[in-house]
Amino acid sequence: MSDALKKKQLFDEVIIKTLFLLSLDRFADYQTDESVILVRMVGGEILSICFRALEPGRQAQLIKMIRRVFEKESPFNNNKSKFTW
């Protein structure tokens, strides 16, 4: 396996796990009011670092994927209004 492929897989894994962590933190607000701002700050910084390290085509792909989650017609949105993350 080449170093470039390993690097790509590492960034993919870090991005996915960071988005997962941010989602869990976000929905903790609704259940326990125990969301921690530090989790959001560090998660955002990690995503920023990963985003800057991606090549332009992959940056566009990541933005498109994230925007799709927040669209009104998203399968993740039951009340047909925009998310307010």
N, C-alpha and C positions, 0 to 999 in steps of 0.2 A: 504494500500500500504506500503510495507516495506521500510526501510531507504535505503537499498542497491539499490532497484529499483528507488527510487527518485533520488539518487546520480547518477545513470547511465543515467537517463533521463535528469538531469541537465547538465552533461558533454556533452551528445549528442547535446542538444540545444545550449550550449555555442560554441561547435566546429562548428556546422552548421552556426550559426550566425556570427562567426568570419571569416569563409571562405567566407561567403557572403559579409561581410564588406571589406575584402581584395580584393575580385574580383571587387567590385564597385570602390574601390580606384585605382586598377590597370588600369581599363578601363577609368578612369577619365583622365589619362595621354593622351589618344588619342583625347579627346574632348576639354579639356580646359587647359591642362598643369597645373592643380591645385592639382595634387596628393601631399599628405602630408607624408613625411617620418615618422613622428611620428605615423601615423595610422598603417603603416607597422611594425614599431618596436613594438608597443604595441600589435598589432594583433599576431605577431610572438611569443611574450612572452606568451600571453594567450594560444596559441596553444601548446607551449612547456610545460606549466604547466599542461594543460589538458592531453597531451600525457603521461607525466610521471606518472600521477595519474591512467591511464588506466591499466588494466591487460594485460599481454603479447599478448594474443589472439586478444584482441580488438586493441592493438597497430598495430599488423600486418594487421588487417582488414583496419584500417585507412590509413596506408601507401599504401596498395594495391589500395584503392579507389582513393587516391590522384594521384598515379602514372598512373592510368588508364585515368585520365583527361588529362595528359600530353603526352600520347602515340600518335604516328603518326596516328594510325588507329582510334583514338577517334572520336566519332560522333560530338564532340565539335570543331574539328580541320578541317576546310574546305580546307586549302592550303597544307595539307599533309606534313608540316614541323613541327619540334618541337617548342613548345612554349618557349619563353625566359623570363619567369617570373624571 
